[in-house]
Amino acid sequence: MNGELISNKLRNGERIYGTHLLTVCNPISAKIQNDISYDFVFICTEHIPIERKILIAP
């Protein structure tokens, strides 16, 4: 979902759902996250001791 769609939902009084992910290395956790319909996901690599290239798939 892009920013415009999120803005439109908020203007219409709809709820948006999202989460903050650090990393999903556990296969069970990855499956659960995949099954949830998020409107957005925030990935912050600034405050964790993991290099950014590890979080981004090639």
Secondary structure, 3 states (H helix, E strand, C coil): CCHHHHHHHHHCCCCCCEEEECCCCCHHHHHHHHHCCCCEEEECCCCCCCCHHHHCCC
